[in-house]
């Protein structure tokens, strides 16, 4: 996950699902997903950009 337009990336989970917490309203986050197994890392899927807003 990146909150600075892809300049830095943080691994948030290595499981098959993840719930994001602690995100800040008004910040745009970019997410990438890729498979990892005993054969190594797969190719990254297309990135997804989300803007967190209050509801």
mmCIF file as Biopython writes it, N, C-alpha, C and O atoms, coordinates in Angstrom:
data_model
#
loop_
_atom_site.group_PDB
_atom_site.id
_atom_site.type_symbol
_atom_site.label_atom_id
_atom_site.label_alt_id
_atom_site.label_comp_id
_atom_site.label_asym_id
_atom_site.label_entity_id
_atom_site.label_seq_id
_atom_site.pdbx_PDB_ins_code
_atom_site.Cartn_x
_atom_site.Cartn_y
_atom_site.Cartn_z
_atom_site.occupancy
_atom_site.B_iso_or_equiv
_atom_site.auth_seq_id
_atom_site.auth_asym_id
_atom_site.pdbx_PDB_model_num
ATOM 1   N N  . UNK A ? 1  ? 0.851   -1.150  0.000   1.0 0.0 1  A 1 
ATOM 2   C CA . UNK A ? 1  ? 0.000   0.000   0.000   1.0 0.0 1  A 1 
ATOM 3   C C  . UNK A ? 1  ? 0.907   1.225   0.000   1.0 0.0 1  A 1 
ATOM 4   O O  . UNK A ? 1  ? 1.954   1.236   0.647   1.0 0.0 1  A 1 
ATOM 5   N N  . UNK A ? 2  ? 0.498   2.242   -0.723  1.0 0.0 2  A 1 
ATOM 6   C CA . UNK A ? 2  ? 1.241   3.494   -0.774  1.0 0.0 2  A 1 
ATOM 7   C C  . UNK A ? 2  ? 0.288   4.656   -0.536  1.0 0.0 2  A 1 
ATOM 8   O O  . UNK A ? 2  ? -0.828  4.668   -1.056  1.0 0.0 2  A 1 
ATOM 9   N N  . UNK A ? 3  ? 0.726   5.625   0.245   1.0 0.0 3  A 1 
ATOM 10  C CA . UNK A ? 3  ? -0.073  6.839   0.448   1.0 0.0 3  A 1 
ATOM 11  C C  . UNK A ? 3  ? 0.655   8.067   -0.093  1.0 0.0 3  A 1 
ATOM 12  O O  . UNK A ? 3  ? 0.261   9.199   0.186   1.0 0.0 3  A 1 
ATOM 13  N N  . UNK A ? 4  ? 1.729   7.839   -0.877  1.0 0.0 4  A 1 
ATOM 14  C CA . UNK A ? 4  ? 2.478   8.962   -1.443  1.0 0.0 4  A 1 
ATOM 15  C C  . UNK A ? 4  ? 2.674   8.797   -2.955  1.0 0.0 4  A 1 
ATOM 16  O O  . UNK A ? 4  ? 3.752   9.044   -3.496  1.0 0.0 4  A 1 
ATOM 17  N N  . UNK A ? 5  ? 1.595   8.373   -3.610  1.0 0.0 5  A 1 
ATOM 18  C CA . UNK A ? 5  ? 1.576   8.247   -5.073  1.0 0.0 5  A 1 
ATOM 19  C C  . UNK A ? 5  ? 2.597   7.234   -5.595  1.0 0.0 5  A 1 
ATOM 20  O O  . UNK A ? 5  ? 3.116   7.390   -6.700  1.0 0.0 5  A 1 
ATOM 21  N N  . UNK A ? 6  ? 2.881   6.211   -4.814  1.0 0.0 6  A 1 
ATOM 22  C CA . UNK A ? 6  ? 3.753   5.140   -5.262  1.0 0.0 6  A 1 
ATOM 23  C C  . UNK A ? 6  ? 5.234   5.337   -5.028  1.0 0.0 6  A 1 
ATOM 24  O O  . UNK A ? 6  ? 6.037   4.521   -5.479  1.0 0.0 6  A 1 
ATOM 25  N N  . UNK A ? 7  ? 5.624   6.407   -4.329  1.0 0.0 7  A 1 
ATOM 26  C CA . UNK A ? 7  ? 7.045   6.612   -4.045  1.0 0.0 7  A 1 
ATOM 27  C C  . UNK A ? 7  ? 7.580   5.557   -3.083  1.0 0.0 7  A 1 
ATOM 28  O O  . UNK A ? 7  ? 8.697   5.069   -3.250  1.0 0.0 7  A 1 
ATOM 29  N N  . UNK A ? 8  ? 6.785   5.207   -2.080  1.0 0.0 8  A 1 
ATOM 30  C CA . UNK A ? 8  ? 7.162   4.154   -1.137  1.0 0.0 8  A 1 
ATOM 31  C C  . UNK A ? 8  ? 6.004   3.182   -0.994  1.0 0.0 8  A 1 
ATOM 32  O O  . UNK A ? 8  ? 4.839   3.565   -1.100  1.0 0.0 8  A 1 
ATOM 33  N N  . UNK A ? 9  ? 6.335   1.920   -0.750  1.0 0.0 9  A 1 
ATOM 34  C CA . UNK A ? 9  ? 5.332   0.868   -0.619  1.0 0.0 9  A 1 
ATOM 35  C C  . UNK A ? 9  ? 5.516   0.151   0.700   1.0 0.0 9  A 1 
ATOM 36  O O  . UNK A ? 9  ? 6.644   -0.058  1.147   1.0 0.0 9  A 1 
ATOM 37  N N  . UNK A ? 10 ? 4.413   -0.226  1.326   1.0 0.0 10 A 1 
ATOM 38  C CA . UNK A ? 10 ? 4.420   -0.952  2.591   1.0 0.0 10 A 1 
ATOM 39  C C  . UNK A ? 10 ? 3.642   -2.248  2.395   1.0 0.0 10 A 1 
ATOM 40  O O  . UNK A ? 10 ? 2.518   -2.228  1.893   1.0 0.0 10 A 1 
ATOM 41  N N  . UNK A ? 11 ? 4.232   -3.371  2.786   1.0 0.0 11 A 1 
ATOM 42  C CA . UNK A ? 11 ? 3.514   -4.646  2.757   1.0 0.0 11 A 1 
ATOM 43  C C  . UNK A ? 11 ? 2.572   -4.675  3.947   1.0 0.0 11 A 1 
ATOM 44  O O  . UNK A ? 11 ? 3.010   -4.538  5.089   1.0 0.0 11 A 1 
ATOM 45  N N  . UNK A ? 12 ? 1.291   -4.852  3.693   1.0 0.0 12 A 1 
ATOM 46  C CA . UNK A ? 12 ? 0.311   -4.823  4.783   1.0 0.0 12 A 1 
ATOM 47  C C  . UNK A ? 12 ? -0.184  -6.198  5.170   1.0 0.0 12 A 1 
ATOM 48  O O  . UNK A ? 12 ? -0.745  -6.364  6.253   1.0 0.0 12 A 1 
ATOM 49  N N  . UNK A ? 13 ? 0.008   -7.191  4.314   1.0 0.0 13 A 1 
ATOM 50  C CA . UNK A ? 13 ? -0.484  -8.524  4.651   1.0 0.0 13 A 1 
ATOM 51  C C  . UNK A ? 13 ? 0.141   -9.561  3.735   1.0 0.0 13 A 1 
ATOM 52  O O  . UNK A ? 13 ? 0.457   -9.282  2.578   1.0 0.0 13 A 1 
ATOM 53  N N  . UNK A ? 14 ? 0.310   -10.745 4.264   1.0 0.0 14 A 1 
ATOM 54  C CA . UNK A ? 14 ? 0.752   -11.869 3.440   1.0 0.0 14 A 1 
ATOM 55  C C  . UNK A ? 14 ? -0.295  -12.981 3.452   1.0 0.0 14 A 1 
ATOM 56  O O  . UNK A ? 14 ? -0.013  -14.107 3.042   1.0 0.0 14 A 1 
ATOM 57  N N  . UNK A ? 15 ? -1.489  -12.668 3.916   1.0 0.0 15 A 1 
ATOM 58  C CA . UNK A ? 15 ? -2.567  -13.660 3.948   1.0 0.0 15 A 1 
ATOM 59  C C  . UNK A ? 15 ? -3.459  -13.507 2.713   1.0 0.0 15 A 1 
ATOM 60  O O  . UNK A ? 15 ? -3.216  -12.650 1.864   1.0 0.0 15 A 1 
ATOM 61  N N  . UNK A ? 16 ? -4.480  -14.337 2.626   1.0 0.0 16 A 1 
ATOM 62  C CA . UNK A ? 16 ? -5.372  -14.296 1.463   1.0 0.0 16 A 1 
ATOM 63  C C  . UNK A ? 16 ? -6.445  -13.225 1.571   1.0 0.0 16 A 1 
ATOM 64  O O  . UNK A ? 16 ? -7.169  -12.980 0.607   1.0 0.0 16 A 1 
ATOM 65  N N  . UNK A ? 17 ? -6.561  -12.581 2.730   1.0 0.0 17 A 1 
ATOM 66  C CA . UNK A ? 17 ? -7.498  -11.465 2.888   1.0 0.0 17 A 1 
ATOM 67  C C  . UNK A ? 17 ? -6.907  -10.476 3.882   1.0 0.0 17 A 1 
ATOM 68  O O  . UNK A ? 17 ? -6.032  -10.821 4.676   1.0 0.0 17 A 1 
ATOM 69  N N  . UNK A ? 18 ? -7.394  -9.250  3.828   1.0 0.0 18 A 1 
ATOM 70  C CA . UNK A ? 18 ? -6.882  -8.218  4.732   1.0 0.0 18 A 1 
ATOM 71  C C  . UNK A ? 18 ? -7.953  -7.159  4.964   1.0 0.0 18 A 1 
ATOM 72  O O  . UNK A ? 18 ? -8.640  -6.753  4.026   1.0 0.0 18 A 1 
ATOM 73  N N  . UNK A ? 19 ? -8.096  -6.715  6.200   1.0 0.0 19 A 1 
ATOM 74  C CA . UNK A ? 19 ? -8.974  -5.600  6.546   1.0 0.0 19 A 1 
ATOM 75  C C  . UNK A ? 19 ? -8.090  -4.408  6.884   1.0 0.0 19 A 1 
ATOM 76  O O  . UNK A ? 19 ? -7.245  -4.487  7.775   1.0 0.0 19 A 1 
ATOM 77  N N  . UNK A ? 20 ? -8.285  -3.318  6.178   1.0 0.0 20 A 1 
ATOM 78  C CA . UNK A ? 20 ? -7.491  -2.117  6.417   1.0 0.0 20 A 1 
ATOM 79  C C  . UNK A ? 20 ? -8.097  -1.324  7.562   1.0 0.0 20 A 1 
ATOM 80  O O  . UNK A ? 20 ? -9.305  -1.084  7.581   1.0 0.0 20 A 1 
ATOM 81  N N  . UNK A ? 21 ? -7.277  -0.921  8.507   1.0 0.0 21 A 1 
ATOM 82  C CA . UNK A ? 21 ? -7.704  -0.068  9.613   1.0 0.0 21 A 1 
ATOM 83  C C  . UNK A ? 21 ? -6.721  1.089   9.721   1.0 0.0 21 A 1 
ATOM 84  O O  . UNK A ? 21 ? -5.609  1.019   9.199   1.0 0.0 21 A 1 
ATOM 85  N N  . UNK A ? 22 ? -7.132  2.141   10.391  1.0 0.0 22 A 1 
ATOM 86  C CA . UNK A ? 22 ? -6.239  3.269   10.625  1.0 0.0 22 A 1 
ATOM 87  C C  . UNK A ? 22 ? -5.996  4.149   9.417   1.0 0.0 22 A 1 
ATOM 88  O O  . UNK A ? 22 ? -5.052  4.940   9.417   1.0 0.0 22 A 1 
ATOM 89  N N  . UNK A ? 23 ? -6.824  4.033   8.384   1.0 0.0 23 A 1 
ATOM 90  C CA . UNK A ? 23 ? -6.669  4.901   7.220   1.0 0.0 23 A 1 
ATOM 91  C C  . UNK A ? 23 ? -7.211  6.283   7.544   1.0 0.0 23 A 1 
ATOM 92  O O  . UNK A ? 23 ? -8.100  6.427   8.383   1.0 0.0 23 A 1 
ATOM 93  N N  . UNK A ? 24 ? -6.680  7.291   6.885   1.0 0.0 24 A 1 
ATOM 94  C CA . UNK A ? 24 ? -7.029  8.676   7.173   1.0 0.0 24 A 1 
ATOM 95  C C  . UNK A ? 24 ? -7.966  9.227   6.107   1.0 0.0 24 A 1 
ATOM 96  O O  . UNK A ? 24 ? -7.712  9.080   4.912   1.0 0.0 24 A 1 
ATOM 97  N N  . UNK A ? 25 ? -9.059  9.866   6.548   1.0 0.0 25 A 1 
ATOM 98  C CA . UNK A ? 25 ? -9.986  10.517  5.616   1.0 0.0 25 A 1 
ATOM 99  C C  . UNK A ? 25 ? -9.243  11.552  4.782   1.0 0.0 25 A 1 
ATOM 100 O O  . UNK A ? 25 ? -8.386  12.273  5.291   1.0 0.0 25 A 1 
ATOM 101 N N  . UNK A ? 26 ? -9.579  11.619  3.493   1.0 0.0 26 A 1 
ATOM 102 C CA . UNK A ? 26 ? -8.999  12.616  2.602   1.0 0.0 26 A 1 
ATOM 103 C C  . UNK A ? 26 ? -7.664  12.212  2.001   1.0 0.0 26 A 1 
ATOM 104 O O  . UNK A ? 26 ? -7.123  12.938  1.166   1.0 0.0 26 A 1 
ATOM 105 N N  . UNK A ? 27 ? -7.120  11.070  2.406   1.0 0.0 27 A 1 
ATOM 106 C CA . UNK A ? 27 ? -5.853  10.593  1.856   1.0 0.0 27 A 1 
ATOM 107 C C  . UNK A ? 27 ? -6.152  9.578   0.758   1.0 0.0 27 A 1 
ATOM 108 O O  . UNK A ? 27 ? -7.018  8.719   0.921   1.0 0.0 27 A 1 
ATOM 109 N N  . UNK A ? 28 ? -5.437  9.677   -0.356  1.0 0.0 28 A 1 
ATOM 110 C CA . UNK A ? 28 ? -5.585  8.732   -1.450  1.0 0.0 28 A 1 
ATOM 111 C C  . UNK A ? 28 ? -4.555  7.616   -1.272  1.0 0.0 28 A 1 
ATOM 112 O O  . UNK A ? 28 ? -3.361  7.884   -1.135  1.0 0.0 28 A 1 
ATOM 113 N N  . UNK A ? 29 ? -5.015  6.379   -1.273  1.0 0.0 29 A 1 
ATOM 114 C CA . UNK A ? 29 ? -4.152  5.212   -1.112  1.0 0.0 29 A 1 
ATOM 115 C C  . UNK A ? 29 ? -4.131  4.419   -2.408  1.0 0.0 29 A 1 
ATOM 116 O O  . UNK A ? 29 ? -5.156  4.284   -3.076  1.0 0.0 29 A 1 
ATOM 117 N N  . UNK A ? 30 ? -2.975  3.900   -2.760  1.0 0.0 30 A 1 
ATOM 118 C CA . UNK A ? 30 ? -2.837  3.038   -3.926  1.0 0.0 30 A 1 
ATOM 119 C C  . UNK A ? 30 ? -2.482  1.640   -3.441  1.0 0.0 30 A 1 
ATOM 120 O O  . UNK A ? 30 ? -1.598  1.470   -2.601  1.0 0.0 30 A 1 
ATOM 121 N N  . UNK A ? 31 ? -3.178  0.640   -3.974  1.0 0.0 31 A 1 
ATOM 122 C CA . UNK A ? 31 ? -2.989  -0.743  -3.558  1.0 0.0 31 A 1 
ATOM 123 C C  . UNK A ? 31 ? -2.538  -1.585  -4.740  1.0 0.0 31 A 1 
ATOM 124 O O  . UNK A ? 31 ? -2.984  -1.374  -5.868  1.0 0.0 31 A 1 
ATOM 125 N N  . UNK A ? 32 ? -1.650  -2.542  -4.478  1.0 0.0 32 A 1 
ATOM 126 C CA . UNK A ? 32 ? -1.227  -3.523  -5.473  1.0 0.0 32 A 1 
ATOM 127 C C  . UNK A ? 32 ? -1.339  -4.899  -4.835  1.0 0.0 32 A 1 
ATOM 128 O O  . UNK A ? 32 ? -1.137  -5.054  -3.630  1.0 0.0 32 A 1 
ATOM 129 N N  . UNK A ? 33 ? -1.659  -5.884  -5.642  1.0 0.0 33 A 1 
ATOM 130 C CA . UNK A ? 33 ? -1.788  -7.259  -5.156  1.0 0.0 33 A 1 
ATOM 131 C C  . UNK A ? 33 ? -0.935  -8.168  -6.028  1.0 0.0 33 A 1 
ATOM 132 O O  . UNK A ? 33 ? -0.882  -8.009  -7.247  1.0 0.0 33 A 1 
ATOM 133 N N  . UNK A ? 34 ? -0.269  -9.123  -5.386  1.0 0.0 34 A 1 
ATOM 134 C CA . UNK A ? 34 ? 0.436   -10.152 -6.139  1.0 0.0 34 A 1 
ATOM 135 C C  . UNK A ? 34 ? 0.464   -11.441 -5.339  1.0 0.0 34 A 1 
ATOM 136 O O  . UNK A ? 34 ? 0.425   -11.430 -4.108  1.0 0.0 34 A 1 
ATOM 137 N N  . UNK A ? 35 ? 0.532   -12.535 -6.049  1.0 0.0 35 A 1 
ATOM 138 C CA . UNK A ? 35 ? 0.590   -13.847 -5.405  1.0 0.0 35 A 1 
ATOM 139 C C  . UNK A ? 35 ? 2.034   -14.159 -5.017  1.0 0.0 35 A 1 
ATOM 140 O O  . UNK A ? 35 ? 2.975   -13.807 -5.728  1.0 0.0 35 A 1 
ATOM 141 N N  . UNK A ? 36 ? 2.187   -14.826 -3.879  1.0 0.0 36 A 1 
ATOM 142 C CA . UNK A ? 36 ? 3.493   -15.276 -3.415  1.0 0.0 36 A 1 
ATOM 143 C C  . UNK A ? 36 ? 3.331   -16.716 -2.947  1.0 0.0 36 A 1 
ATOM 144 O O  . UNK A ? 36 ? 2.437   -17.029 -2.162  1.0 0.0 36 A 1 
ATOM 145 N N  . UNK A ? 37 ? 4.210   -17.590 -3.440  1.0 0.0 37 A 1 
ATOM 146 C CA . UNK A ? 37 ? 4.186   -18.978 -2.984  1.0 0.0 37 A 1 
ATOM 147 C C  . UNK A ? 37 ? 5.609   -19.522 -2.985  1.0 0.0 37 A 1 
ATOM 148 O O  . UNK A ? 37 ? 6.563   -18.757 -3.125  1.0 0.0 37 A 1 
ATOM 149 N N  . UNK A ? 38 ? 5.761   -20.827 -2.832  1.0 0.0 38 A 1 
ATOM 150 C CA . UNK A ? 38 ? 7.094   -21.426 -2.746  1.0 0.0 38 A 1 
ATOM 151 C C  . UNK A ? 38 ? 7.911   -21.226 -4.025  1.0 0.0 38 A 1 
ATOM 152 O O  . UNK A ? 38 ? 9.138   -21.315 -3.992  1.0 0.0 38 A 1 
ATOM 153 N N  . UNK A ? 39 ? 7.248   -20.961 -5.140  1.0 0.0 39 A 1 
ATOM 154 C CA . UNK A ? 39 ? 7.943   -20.701 -6.404  1.0 0.0 39 A 1 
ATOM 155 C C  . UNK A ? 39 ? 8.430   -19.260 -6.503  1.0 0.0 39 A 1 
ATOM 156 O O  . UNK A ? 39 ? 9.205   -18.927 -7.399  1.0 0.0 39 A 1 
ATOM 157 N N  . UNK A ? 40 ? 7.980   -18.408 -5.591  1.0 0.0 40 A 1 
ATOM 158 C CA . UNK A ? 40 ? 8.407   -17.008 -5.594  1.0 0.0 40 A 1 
ATOM 159 C C  . UNK A ? 40 ? 7.243   -16.047 -5.743  1.0 0.0 40 A 1 
ATOM 160 O O  . UNK A ? 40 ? 6.080   -16.416 -5.578  1.0 0.0 40 A 1 
ATOM 161 N N  . UNK A ? 41 ? 7.582   -14.805 -6.058  1.0 0.0 41 A 1 
ATOM 162 C CA . UNK A ? 41 ? 6.582   -13.749 -6.209  1.0 0.0 41 A 1 
ATOM 163 C C  . UNK A ? 41 ? 6.024   -13.737 -7.626  1.0 0.0 41 A 1 
ATOM 164 O O  . UNK A ? 41 ? 6.770   -13.840 -8.600  1.0 0.0 41 A 1 
ATOM 165 N N  . UNK A ? 42 ? 4.703   -13.609 -7.730  1.0 0.0 42 A 1 
ATOM 166 C CA . UNK A ? 42 ? 4.066   -13.469 -9.028  1.0 0.0 42 A 1 
ATOM 167 C C  . UNK A ? 42 ? 4.115   -12.023 -9.493  1.0 0.0 42 A 1 
ATOM 168 O O  . UNK A ? 42 ? 4.612   -11.146 -8.786  1.0 0.0 42 A 1 
ATOM 169 N N  . UNK A ? 43 ? 3.604   -11.790 -10.668 1.0 0.0 43 A 1 
ATOM 170 C CA . UNK A ? 43 ? 3.510   -10.431 -11.205 1.0 0.0 43 A 1 
ATOM 171 C C  . UNK A ? 43 ? 2.452   -9.645  -10.437 1.0 0.0 43 A 1 
ATOM 172 O O  . UNK A ? 43 ? 1.458   -10.209 -9.979  1.0 0.0 43 A 1 
ATOM 173 N N  . UNK A ? 44 ? 2.671   -8.348  -10.301 1.0 0.0 44 A 1 
ATOM 174 C CA . UNK A ? 44 ? 1.679   -7.496  -9.642  1.0 0.0 44 A 1 
ATOM 175 C C  . UNK A ? 44 ? 0.460   -7.329  -10.532 1.0 0.0 44 A 1 
ATOM 176 O O  . UNK A ? 44 ? 0.577   -7.174  -11.748 1.0 0.0 44 A 1 
ATOM 177 N N  . UNK A ? 45 ? -0.701  -7.364  -9.916  1.0 0.0 45 A 1 
ATOM 178 C CA . UNK A ? 45 ? -1.939  -7.047  -10.623 1.0 0.0 45 A 1 
ATOM 179 C C  . UNK A ? 45 ? -1.979  -5.538  -10.840 1.0 0.0 45 A 1 
ATOM 180 O O  . UNK A ? 45 ? -1.187  -4.808  -10.243 1.0 0.0 45 A 1 
ATOM 181 N N  . UNK A ? 46 ? -2.874  -5.070  -11.673 1.0 0.0 46 A 1 
ATOM 182 C CA . UNK A ? 46 ? -3.041  -3.627  -11.865 1.0 0.0 46 A 1 
ATOM 183 C C  . UNK A ? 46 ? -3.309  -2.966  -10.526 1.0 0.0 46 A 1 
ATOM 184 O O  . UNK A ? 46 ? -3.994  -3.534  -9.676  1.0 0.0 46 A 1 
ATOM 185 N N  . UNK A ? 47 ? -2.774  -1.772  -10.334 1.0 0.0 47 A 1 
ATOM 186 C CA . UNK A ? 47 ? -2.972  -1.074  -9.065  1.0 0.0 47 A 1 
ATOM 187 C C  . UNK A ? 47 ? -4.378  -0.489  -8.983  1.0 0.0 47 A 1 
ATOM 188 O O  . UNK A ? 47 ? -5.034  -0.256  -9.998  1.0 0.0 47 A 1 
ATOM 189 N N  . UNK A ? 48 ? -4.817  -0.263  -7.772  1.0 0.0 48 A 1 
ATOM 190 C CA . UNK A ? 48 ? -6.132  0.307   -7.483  1.0 0.0 48 A 1 
ATOM 191 C C  . UNK A ? 48 ? -5.915  1.505   -6.579  1.0 0.0 48 A 1 
ATOM 192 O O  . UNK A ? 48 ? -5.235  1.391   -5.560  1.0 0.0 48 A 1 
ATOM 193 N N  . UNK A ? 49 ? -6.479  2.649   -6.930  1.0 0.0 49 A 1 
ATOM 194 C CA . UNK A ? 49 ? -6.351  3.845   -6.106  1.0 0.0 49 A 1 
ATOM 195 C C  . UNK A ? 49 ? -7.684  4.147   -5.455  1.0 0.0 49 A 1 
ATOM 196 O O  . UNK A ? 49 ? -8.721  4.161   -6.119  1.0 0.0 49 A 1 
ATOM 197 N N  . UNK A ? 50 ? -7.655  4.390   -4.146  1.0 0.0 50 A 1 
ATOM 198 C CA . UNK A ? 50 ? -8.866  4.653   -3.364  1.0 0.0 50 A 1 
ATOM 199 C C  . UNK A ? 50 ? -8.705  5.956   -2.603  1.0 0.0 50 A 1 
ATOM 200 O O  . UNK A ? 50 ? -7.630  6.245   -2.078  1.0 0.0 50 A 1 
ATOM 201 N N  . UNK A ? 51 ? -9.761  6.736   -2.543  1.0 0.0 51 A 1 
ATOM 202 C CA . UNK A ? 51 ? -9.797  7.940   -1.724  1.0 0.0 51 A 1 
ATOM 203 C C  . UNK A ? 51 ? -10.712 7.655   -0.551  1.0 0.0 51 A 1 
ATOM 204 O O  . UNK A ? 51 ? -11.884 7.329   -0.739  1.0 0.0 51 A 1 
ATOM 205 N N  . UNK A ? 52 ? -10.189 7.776   0.655   1.0 0.0 52 A 1 
ATOM 206 C CA . UNK A ? 52 ? -10.954 7.490   1.862   1.0 0.0 52 A 1 
ATOM 207 C C  . UNK A ? 52 ? -11.771 8.732   2.219   1.0 0.0 52 A 1 
ATOM 208 O O  . UNK A ? 52 ? -11.226 9.826   2.364   1.0 0.0 52 A 1 
ATOM 209 N N  . UNK A ? 53 ? -13.082 8.549   2.356   1.0 0.0 53 A 1 
ATOM 210 C CA . UNK A ? 53 ? -13.944 9.676   2.726   1.0 0.0 53 A 1 
ATOM 211 C C  . UNK A ? 53 ? -14.846 9.275   3.879   1.0 0.0 53 A 1 
ATOM 212 O O  . UNK A ? 53 ? -15.120 8.092   4.083   1.0 0.0 53 A 1 
ATOM 213 N N  . UNK A ? 54 ? -15.306 10.262  4.629   1.0 0.0 54 A 1 
ATOM 214 C CA . UNK A ? 54 ? -16.223 9.998   5.734   1.0 0.0 54 A 1 
ATOM 215 C C  . UNK A ? 54 ? -17.574 9.592   5.188   1.0 0.0 54 A 1 
ATOM 216 O O  . UNK A ? 54 ? -17.973 10.011  4.101   1.0 0.0 54 A 1 
ATOM 217 N N  . UNK A ? 55 ? -18.269 8.779   5.946   1.0 0.0 55 A 1 
ATOM 218 C CA . UNK A ? 55 ? -19.637 8.426   5.587   1.0 0.0 55 A 1 
ATOM 219 C C  . UNK A ? 55 ? -20.500 8.410   6.806   1.0 0.0 55 A 1 
ATOM 220 O O  . UNK A ? 55 ? -21.696 8.133   6.712   1.0 0.0 55 A 1 
#
